[in-house]
Amino acid sequence: MESGLFLCGIMSIFVSQIKEYMIDTTVFQNKTAVYYTLGCKLNFSETSTIGQMLKEAGVRTARRGEKADICVVNTCSKRMS
């Protein structure tokens, strides 16, 4: 994806910090995003929060089959204790 932005492996502790990195939200105006969530309910909740933040910044969700400017992949990892 040539002009894409990839946010991969976002952990819940960083969700609240994503917005502070979006200092110049004009770069997100009229962009499209696609979301892939792998994991538990918390991952789906985080993806929803990320989607809302991007929407507030001017990003719309891409339609099925439409090329997206932003691809958000939200996953988790389990650690063995």
C-alpha contacts under 8 A as a table, 3 or more apart, distances in Angstrom:
res1	aa1	res2	aa2	distance
1	M	4	G	5.20
1	M	69	D	7.64
3	S	69	D	6.08
3	S	70	I	7.93
4	G	68	A	7.47
4	G	69	D	4.74
4	G	70	I	4.85
4	G	71	C	6.63
5	L	69	D	6.92
5	L	70	I	4.82
5	L	71	C	6.12
5	L	72	V	7.80
6	F	70	I	6.47
6	F	71	C	5.32
6	F	72	V	5.76
6	F	73	V	7.25
7	L	10	I	6.76
7	L	71	C	7.01
7	L	72	V	5.07
7	L	73	V	6.05
7	L	74	N	7.50
8	C	72	V	6.48
8	C	73	V	4.92
8	C	74	N	5.84
8	C	75	T	7.30
9	G	73	V	6.57
9	G	74	N	5.16
9	G	75	T	4.91
9	G	76	C	6.35
10	I	14	F	6.65
10	I	15	V	7.15
10	I	73	V	7.76
10	I	74	N	5.49
10	I	75	T	6.61
10	I	76	C	7.59
11	M	14	F	5.60
11	M	15	V	6.83
11	M	74	N	7.91
11	M	75	T	7.73
11	M	76	C	6.86
12	S	15	V	5.31
12	S	16	S	7.84
12	S	42	L	7.93
12	S	43	N	7.82
12	S	46	E	6.64
13	I	16	S	6.76
13	I	17	Q	7.78
14	F	17	Q	5.08
14	F	18	I	6.38
15	V	18	I	5.45
15	V	19	K	7.96
15	V	46	E	6.72
15	V	49	T	7.56
15	V	50	I	6.98
16	S	19	K	6.72
17	Q	20	E	5.48
17	Q	21	Y	6.99
18	I	21	Y	5.48
18	I	22	M	6.89
18	I	50	I	7.87
19	K	22	M	5.20
19	K	23	I	7.76
19	K	53	M	6.84
20	E	23	I	6.33
22	M	25	T	5.62
24	D	27	V	6.40
25	T	28	F	5.48
25	T	29	Q	7.12
25	T	57	A	5.50
25	T	58	G	7.75
26	T	29	Q	5.28
26	T	57	A	7.40
26	T	58	G	7.84
28	F	31	K	5.56
28	F	54	L	7.64
28	F	57	A	6.04
28	F	58	G	5.79
28	F	59	V	5.86
29	Q	57	A	6.65
29	Q	58	G	4.50
29	Q	59	V	5.94
30	N	58	G	6.04
30	N	59	V	5.87
30	N	60	R	7.25
31	K	58	G	7.13
31	K	59	V	4.97
31	K	60	R	6.48
31	K	68	A	7.60
31	K	69	D	5.87
31	K	70	I	7.41
32	T	59	V	5.46
32	T	60	R	4.94
32	T	61	T	5.43
32	T	62	A	5.12
32	T	67	K	7.94
32	T	68	A	5.00
32	T	69	D	5.22
32	T	70	I	6.19
33	A	59	V	6.69
33	A	60	R	6.23
33	A	61	T	4.88
33	A	62	A	5.38
33	A	68	A	5.15
33	A	69	D	5.85
33	A	70	I	4.46
33	A	71	C	5.68
33	A	72	V	7.32
34	V	61	T	5.97
34	V	62	A	5.77
34	V	68	A	6.11
34	V	70	I	6.37
34	V	71	C	5.06
34	V	72	V	6.29
35	Y	47	T	7.30
35	Y	51	G	7.94
35	Y	71	C	6.03
35	Y	72	V	4.84
35	Y	73	V	6.09
35	Y	74	N	7.81
36	Y	71	C	7.76
36	Y	72	V	6.16
36	Y	73	V	4.78
36	Y	74	N	6.25
37	T	43	N	6.52
37	T	44	F	6.23
37	T	47	T	6.82
37	T	73	V	5.97
37	T	74	N	4.86
37	T	75	T	6.09
38	L	43	N	7.03
38	L	44	F	7.99
38	L	73	V	7.85
38	L	74	N	6.27
38	L	75	T	4.92
38	L	76	C	7.25
39	G	42	L	7.82
39	G	43	N	5.77
39	G	44	F	7.58
39	G	75	T	5.82
39	G	76	C	6.06
40	C	43	N	5.36
40	C	44	F	6.76
41	K	44	F	5.12
41	K	45	S	6.24
42	L	45	S	4.98
42	L	46	E	6.14
43	N	46	E	5.04
43	N	47	T	6.15
43	N	74	N	6.56
43	N	75	T	6.64
43	N	76	C	7.23
44	F	47	T	5.08
44	F	48	S	6.22
45	S	48	S	5.09
45	S	49	T	6.34
46	E	49	T	5.01
46	E	50	I	6.16
46	E	74	N	7.92
47	T	50	I	5.01
47	T	51	G	6.00
47	T	74	N	6.58
48	S	51	G	5.02
48	S	52	Q	6.19
49	T	52	Q	5.10
49	T	53	M	6.29
50	I	53	M	5.13
50	I	54	L	6.23
51	G	54	L	5.14
51	G	55	K	6.03
52	Q	55	K	4.95
52	Q	56	E	6.18
53	M	56	E	5.15
53	M	57	A	6.37
54	L	57	A	4.92
54	L	58	G	6.45
54	L	59	V	5.29
54	L	60	R	7.68
55	K	58	G	5.15
55	K	59	V	4.68
55	K	60	R	5.84
56	E	59	V	7.19
62	A	66	E	5.86
62	A	67	K	7.12
62	A	68	A	5.83
63	R	66	E	5.30
68	A	71	C	6.81
